[in-house]
Amino acid sequence: MKRITSLFILLMVSLLGVTVMAQSLDIQGKFIKSVGSPVLTPGNINESKYYILYNTGRNWFPYENEDTTGLKAISQNLNDFVNTKDDKLKVIIRFEQNRTTDDTRHYYLKTVSGKYLKAPTHNSAVTLVDSKEEAGFFLISRTYTSTAHTAFNDGYFFLRGKTSEDDKTHANLNGNPTNHATPVVGWATDTIVGTGSNNSIYRIYPVTIEETSTVATVTLKYKLNGKIYQEIPDVLVEKGKPVPSSAITQLPYIRIDSYDYQNENVPDDLSEINITCSPVLPFQVSENTDNLKWQSVEIHRNQGPIKWKYAGDDEAISTVSLANLSNKVYEDAYLWAFTGNLIDGFKIHNKAAGADKWVRLSGDYIQISATDDNNLWFLKQTRSYDDKTDNCCFHLKNDNRLINRFAPENKLKTWTDNDQGSTCHFMSVAEPVLNRAKKQIGRGEVLPLGAVGTFNATADQLKPITDAYDAALADPYDFEKANLLGKLYSEAPYELIKFVPNAYYRIVNASRKINGKNCMLGFGVYNEETMPLGNEPMSIVPHTVGNVNLIWYLEQDVNNEDRVHFKNANMGKYMSMLPQSNEDPGAKFVETISSAGSFLLTPKEAENSYTFKITGTLGGVMHQTAGGNSWRIFNYDFDDPASYWYLIPAHYVEVPLLSNGNDDASYATAYFPFDVASCEGATMYTGKVNGENVDLYEATEGVAANNAIILKGEKGAQKATIFLGEGTGTSEGLSGTNVIKNVAANSVLTLGRSTDNSKGTAFYTFTGTSINANKAYIENAVSQALKLNFGETTGIGSIVTDNDSEGEIYDLSGRRIESVSKGGLYIRNGKKIIVK
């Protein structure tokens, strides 16, 4: 009977042309208990629920304004709406489906006061009206995931205003950045449904509303050292339960240590919650002026490393561009210290001016003065950076003006916006020197000593500087420690290693990592056991010094001496020109220098640089993409960290040694595409196949490229280090390979153990089918096993008896000696000799 009566009334209203006025939402005396997960599709919208709209492009929530004529915006975290009431409820929207059309995605949008959002036209403010008929409705459509408009993006919506199903004159809801009073406007009337500006994309969050009788209204009292720092009134906490951490608002520049009713149930009559806090500041505070902690202050960072600088007493503080890398501590005029606290404010001192003067406001300018007023500064968060923990803005108490860089004069003045020009960052007194020195002394995250840009010195020679570095790093606000580091570093008597062409290098990416290790230019996927060969795309493998695939000969371009070709040592092939897009398969190996890429190496910084941008012949820079096992090399047009590289001269290669349980030594073979001069951790031999033996000769004058090497270390030794350099020794009857070589099973001999492990290390028949790169082997052997025969030395000019005294004799260190011993190795007339 009631349904019939309601339908009759609606029919009469329609016939008489009466407009139905909307009623306000029944949420007075209620609060937002929770915010749910976002709606994924229009079909998930429920007319009986309440919602919040979030503009993803502008990062704000629209809400009803004071006189209920339009919408304003609020920027805050979504969860900050939980446990709020009264004015915060104005953010709530309700959806009412328009059943006069066939599209189930058509909804009226109703606000707290009961008014409706009026469908906007392009670039017009969204207004609120009393009736649905005047308002129009909105088409709720998901955004598309691609320009092809073939797939939807669940949870992201355009809200297109309409007055009829075929209406194309009204626009999407959009965000206006220039007018915070009327932030919601219409935009883009002619776009395809499901498309438009990013500032027209909304998320729709359901909220749960409950009666306030279940909650207590309390004041949050934040305390530092027992004193009230700040109070937040009218906070709702649920009665009969402990207070969750989500109910305690996190204020800037403090850490919440504990609070009342954290583990106890809230009583019905609770009116306040005390919160114990500690300061967490973006700068270091000094306890008193007797021991000030000095630091530099950077402002307007988006325009460069611009620092505060003392210009004189009662003069406006200057702003000067000053690099964050320095050979020594900044001048006193750039050093500042802070005394005070968050409650009473901070005084700011300058080292050049003296501790008895302060930063103060004088008119519109910020200056240093002994006048003790207008000099207690309080902190305000910036709006310009996502990370708001390492920066702040400064203002006087009860004054909304902020210290700001006035760019036309390069002076500090005041400004009311907490933008980038008002945002200050802080750097310890030691940090500029630490930044400069760390990689040049081998303290960087990636760069070892010996790389281009590091000091050409040993770790022992640099120990005074590294000790000073470690001390300054441990206490970066200590002026004396920072000053000592700056003095030792700037006076260091060592040259920096320079880049020179026509030499071997390892090329390390400054940004990309795999398994925690910076990547190196090479070939093959990062599982080094499955490296491809041939003209496979260039890839990246982790930083290691035992893989010759990662060593490159940077050959000077004969047509342009400023450029080099990249020639892989093992492959003996060149890197091609860089592909022009990520759709290409990546750089390749090419056989001839005429097809090779030609690259310009540009230091990132003009002075003391250790990172290089590598520019190809087509203009883009060499960039390492990311992507699973195929981190390839492309041409890139943007200044990206993965487009910078370290250059490490390849002075040595590490070779693992293997021990046989029946041997008193450890062994390995090696075979390199370059000369090697010497070895540490093992004795280096060349070899000659002699029947069923391999005669071994100690390679005291190194080994020439592409000759087999046998290494013998002490029992249990795990690796040998082989140094690149001039070598003349050769092997006979032994072969080797610089790339993985496929062979027939049982066709060659390789160094190893007998099958039953009963015999010593020798060359045995290889039952496998693949020989690793940079290893030696023997073909066409007369036996299935060839013994190792040690005892002779390569590079000996002659053999003499101990009675032969023709010419002065020296030991291998170059010292002249008067007598010799049988079997000894010496130098006479520039040649090595053995005494018999």
WOJOJO-V700519 format. One record per run of one state. SS is the DSSP state (hx for helix, st for strand, lp for the rest). FROM is the first residue (numbers start at 1). LEN is the number of residues. If there is no record, write none. Layout:
# WOJOJO-V700519
ss: <SS/SS>
from: <FROM/FROM>
len: <LEN/LEN>
This chain:
# WOJOJO-V700519
ss: <lp/hx/lp/st/lp/st/lp/hx/lp/st/lp/st/lp/st/lp/hx/lp/st/hx/st/lp/st/lp/st/lp/st/lp/st/lp/st/lp/st/hx/lp/st/lp/st/lp/st/lp/st/lp/hx/lp/st/hx/st/lp/st/lp/hx/lp/st/lp/st/lp/st/lp/st/lp/hx/lp/st/lp/st/lp/st/lp/st/lp/hx/lp/st/lp/st/lp/st/lp/st/lp/st/lp/st/lp/st/lp/st/lp/st/lp/hx/lp/st/lp/hx/lp/st/lp/st/lp/hx/lp/hx/lp/st/lp/st/lp/st/lp/hx/lp/st/lp/hx/st/lp/st/lp/st/lp/st/lp/hx/st/lp/st/lp/st/lp/st/lp/st/lp/hx/st/lp/st/lp/st/lp/st/lp/st/lp/st/lp/st/lp/st/lp/st/lp/st/lp/st/lp/st/lp/st/lp/st/lp/st/lp/st/lp/st/lp/st/lp/st/lp/st/lp/st/lp/st/lp/st/lp/st/lp>
from: <1/2/17/21/22/30/39/42/45/50/56/60/65/70/75/78/82/84/86/92/98/106/111/116/118/122/123/125/126/127/130/131/132/136/137/145/152/163/172/176/184/188/198/201/202/212/215/225/227/239/245/248/254/260/272/280/285/287/295/300/301/304/306/310/313/314/316/317/318/322/332/335/336/342/345/351/354/355/358/363/365/370/377/381/391/397/402/407/411/416/420/423/424/429/431/438/451/452/455/456/463/475/479/491/496/497/503/515/517/524/528/531/538/543/548/551/558/560/569/574/577/589/591/593/596/597/599/604/612/616/621/625/633/637/641/644/650/652/657/658/660/665/671/676/681/683/691/693/700/703/704/709/715/719/725/729/730/732/733/735/738/741/743/748/753/762/766/770/772/775/780/785/795/798/801/809/811/816/817/825/829/831/836>
len: <1/15/4/1/8/9/3/3/5/6/4/5/5/5/3/4/2/2/6/6/8/5/5/2/4/1/2/1/1/3/1/1/4/1/8/7/11/9/4/8/4/10/3/1/10/3/10/2/12/6/3/6/6/12/8/5/2/8/5/1/3/2/4/3/1/2/1/1/4/10/3/1/6/3/6/3/1/3/5/2/5/7/4/10/6/5/5/4/5/4/3/1/5/2/7/13/1/3/1/7/12/4/12/5/1/6/12/2/7/4/3/7/5/5/3/7/2/9/5/3/12/2/2/3/1/2/5/8/4/5/4/8/4/4/3/6/2/5/1/2/5/6/5/5/2/8/2/7/3/1/5/6/4/6/4/1/2/1/2/3/3/2/5/5/9/4/4/2/3/5/5/10/3/3/8/2/5/1/8/4/2/5/1>
